Amino acid sequence: MISVLVTGGLGFIGSYFIEYMLNKYPSLRIVNLDAATYAGNPDNAAAFKNHPHYRWIRGDITNETDIAKAFAEKVDAVVHFAAESHVDRSISAPEQFVRTNVLGTLKLLEAARQAGVKKFVHISTDEVYGSLQAEGFFTEDSPLAPNSPYSASKAGSDLMVRSFFQTYGFPAVITRCSNNYGPRQFPEKLIPTVISRALKNEEIPLYGDGMNVRDWLHVHDHCRAVDLVLRLGKPGEVYNIGGHHEVNNRTLVEMILDLLGKSHSLIKQVPDRLGHDRRYAIDPSKIYAELGWKPEIGLKEGLTSTVAWYSQAGEWLYRIESGKYRFI
């Protein structure tokens, strides 16, 4: 039986990936290393927590003892989602981002190398490339030019992963995705923030002029891509994963309000965020050509289903926003 160690598997994307993989591969075994921090929601594991091929180890990727417990499970591959990921938090507390994203990744890499894992997939972000002007796309060859402590810490972890491939021949692959969305995303992120506030008829803060552009990717499409990279991705390579759904923040908020039947007057412009990148857009042609992946869920379809899920998730939102989900 093949075993995969997933870090951050109680988080939004990590939990979706575990659920996707256990459903697709009945003989696969998943070990989940997650510290259950504020965004590591145990409710996210509800669909698979009792699966016979799933085991959760509560642990921190910066703690060598916790990592050793995970690798004692004799895993064949690693998919590394665990990270501090919120830009606003990184601006107010950058040291934690460096500790988790850079040092934690280093400790995980070294343990994986010593364990002789066959594949290490490092999940990164398009934010490491910095900001684009009105034209063009990020490719895998775009220079790294991070503009926030979060993106700088992710760029640092990417370079650490690259160094292990170059120095040790370690079988690591890097993926860089555009903005993910979907059900169960922690409410600090833009889309769930807009939905939860609109449901309560609260003001929705919009940074600056609202014209910052993001490329949106449904979490299900992202999980499909990571599965392909895990199985078929070439060690030492970088694969950009983008939805090709570019939209500015104001338009996105208005789309969500329209789906909820709420007035655009709920939008309140607030001072812009420090280091706010103007535009992200990914060229995913490499993963199209080499691995045969393309996004399947359009933005309107994905937003409609996401809004519908949150509209029925009052108890989930209450537990998240009040902190009462922490029953472990």
N, C-alpha and C positions, 0 to 999 in steps of 0.2 A: 504494500500500500504506500503510495506517494504521500509525503507529509510536507505541508507548506506552513512556514511561520509568517503570520501577518502581524505587523506592529500597528497599533492604533486601531484595532478592529472593533472598538466600541464607538468610534467616531462616525461621522456621517458617511464618508466615502468608504472607509474601511469595513464598516458593518454591511454596507451594500455589496461590497466585493465578496465578503465571506458568504453571505446569503446566495449570491449569484453562483459562486463556485460550488458550494455544497449541493445546490439544485442541479447544476449541470453535470457534475462528476460524482456519481454516487459512491465511488470507492476512494475518493480523495479525503485526506485527513487534514484538518486545520488546527493549528495551535495559535492562539491569539494572545499576544503580549500587549497589555494595555494598563496604564496606571489609573484609569478611571478618574481623570481630572475633570474640571468643570464641563468640558465639552465631550468627554467620553461617557456617553449616556448608556447605562445598562439596559434601558428600555429598547435601545436599538438592536439588541441581541435576542429579542423576544421570539423571533421566528426560528432561531436555530440554537438557542442556549441549551436545549436538551437533546440535540442531535448526537447520536453515538460517536460520530467522527469529529466532534468539536471539543476543544478544551481551552478554557480561558485561564491564563496565568496573570494575576494582578502584579504588574511590575513596571518599572521605569527604565527607559532605554539608556539613561545615564548611570544606572546602577549595575555594576558588573555581576553582582550576585543574582539579581533578577534576570539578567540576560543569560547567565549560565543555566538557570532553571529552564528557560525556554529551549536552549540548545541541547539540554539533556534529553529532550523529546526526540532526538535523532531526526531533525528536519532535513529535507532534500533541497529546499529553496526558501528564499525570503522575499516577501513583498513588503516594502517599508513605507507605510503611510504616516506613522506617528510623527507629529510635528506641532509646534505652536504655529498658528496660521492666520491670526487676525491682525491686520495692519495697524488698526487703532491701538490695540494692546501693545504692539511692538514699539510704537512711538512713546508710550508711557513707561514701558518696562523692557527695554531692549536686551538686557543681560540674560533674562530667562530664555529668550529666543535663541541666543547664541549657545547657551548651555544645552538646550534640548536639541536644536536642529543641527548644530555643528558637532559638539562634543558627543551627544547621544548617537549621532550617525557614525562617528568614528569608532565608538565602543562597539556598536553593532557590527560594523564592517570587520573589525578585528576578530570578534567572536565567530562571525560567519566564515572568515578565511581559515581560522584555526579548525573549524568544524568541517571544512571541505565541502561547503554547499555547492550545488551544481549551477545555481542561478540566483542572482540578487537583483531585484527590480526596485529601483529608488524612485519614489513618486515625488516629482518636483512641480514647478509652476511656471507659467509664462512670464510671471512678474520678474524673474531673474534677468530678463532681457531689457527691462526698463520701459520707456515710453516711446510710442510711435507717433509720427505726425499723421496727417490725414490720409496719406497713401502708404502702400506697402504692407508687408507681413513679416512676422518673425519666422525665420527658418532655423533649423538646427545649427547652422553656421553663424547665426547672428551673435555679435559679441555680448557678453554679460555686462549689464550696466544697471544694477539694482538701485532703486531710489528710496527704499524704506528699510528700516532695520529688519523687518520680516523678510523681504526679498533678498537682502544682503546675506542673511543667515541661511536662506535656502541656496543661494549661489555658492556660499561656502561649503555647504554639505554636498552640492553637486561636484564641486572641484575635489573634495575628499574622495568621493566615489570614483571619479575619473582617475585620481592618482593611484587608487588600489588596482585598477585595471592596468594602467601603464607600468606600475612598479612591480606588481606581483602576478600579473596576468589573471587577476581575480575576475570571475565571470559576471560582471556587473553591467546593468543596463539602466539608463536614465530615461524617464518619461517626463514631459513638461506639458501640463494641460492648461486649458483656458478655464474660465470661471465655471465651477460646477453648481448645479441646482437640482432640486427634487425634494420629495418628502423626507422628513426627519432631519433636515439640516438645522444646526443650532441657531437660535434666533438672533445672534449677534450679526449674522451675515445679511446682505442687502435684501434678498427676496423674502426670506421668512420674516425679517423685520417689518417690511412693508405690509405683508399679509397680516401678521399678528396685530400691528397697530391699526390697520384699516378695519379689521374685524371689530375692534373696540372703538372705532371712530376717533382715534387719536391722531394728532398731527404726525406727519411723516417727514423727518428731516432729510433734506436733499443738499448735499455738499455743493458749494459754489454755484455755477450756472447750470449744473446738471447735464452738461454736454460731454462728460467723460464717457468714452466708449469702451465696452467690454464685449468679448466674444463668449457666448454662453453655450455650455455643454451639459446635457442631461447626465445625471450620475449613472444611469443604466448604460448609456453609450460609453462612458468612461470605463466602466467595469469590463465591458466587452473588449475594449482596447487593451487594458492591462492584462487580461487573460491571454490575448494573442502575443503580447510582448513577453510574458512569462514563458510561453511555450515555444515561440518562434523567433523572438527578438535576438539579434546578434550581440554578443558581449562587446562592450566598449562603445556601443552606439547610443545615440540620443534619438528619441522619437517624440515629435510634437503631436499632441492630441487636441484638436480644436473642433468646435461645433460648426464653424462657419456661420454663426448667427450673431453678427455684430449689431449692437443697438446702444444708443446713449442712455444714461441713467434715467433722465427725465421721461423718455419714451417708455422705458421698461416699467417705471413706476405707474405711469398712466395706463399701460396695458393691464397691469394687475388690478388697478382700481376699477377699470372698465369691466373686468371679469367678475369683480365682487359687487358691481353696481354702486360703487362709491364715488363721491364727488372729487374732482381734481383739486378742489379747494383745501383738501387735507394736506396737500404738499406745502411744506414750509422750507424756503431756502435758508441755509445756515452757512457760516463761514467755511471756506474750503479746508479740507484736511491738509496737514503738512505733507509735502512730498507727494501730492496726489498725481499719479501718472495720468496723462491725458487719454491715451488710447492703447489698447492691446488688441492684437489680431494675429492669429496663428495660421501658418501655411502647413496643413497636415498631409501634403502630397507624398511625403516619404512613407508614412505608415499606410497610406492608400496603396501605393505601388508595391511595397515590400511585404506587407502583411495582410493586405486585402480588407482593411477596416475602413468603414465610412459611418458617420453618424446616421442613425435611423429615426430619431425623434426630433421633429421640428420644434422651433421655439414656441410657437402658438400652442401646439399640441401639448408640449411639456409643461408650459405655464398653466394651461387649463387643468391638467391632471394634478399639478402641484397645489394650485389654489384650492381645488376640490378636496384634496387630502387635508390641508391645514384647516379648511372650513369645518371638517368633521373631527378635528384633533384637539378639541378644547381641553380635555383632561391631560393629554400629552403636553400641550403648551403650558398648562398650569403647573405641572410637575417640573418642567424644565425651568420656567421663569421663577418659580418659588424655591428651586433647589431641592424639592422633596422627592426627586427621583433617586436620590443617593441612598438606596436601601442596602448597600453592600459595605 
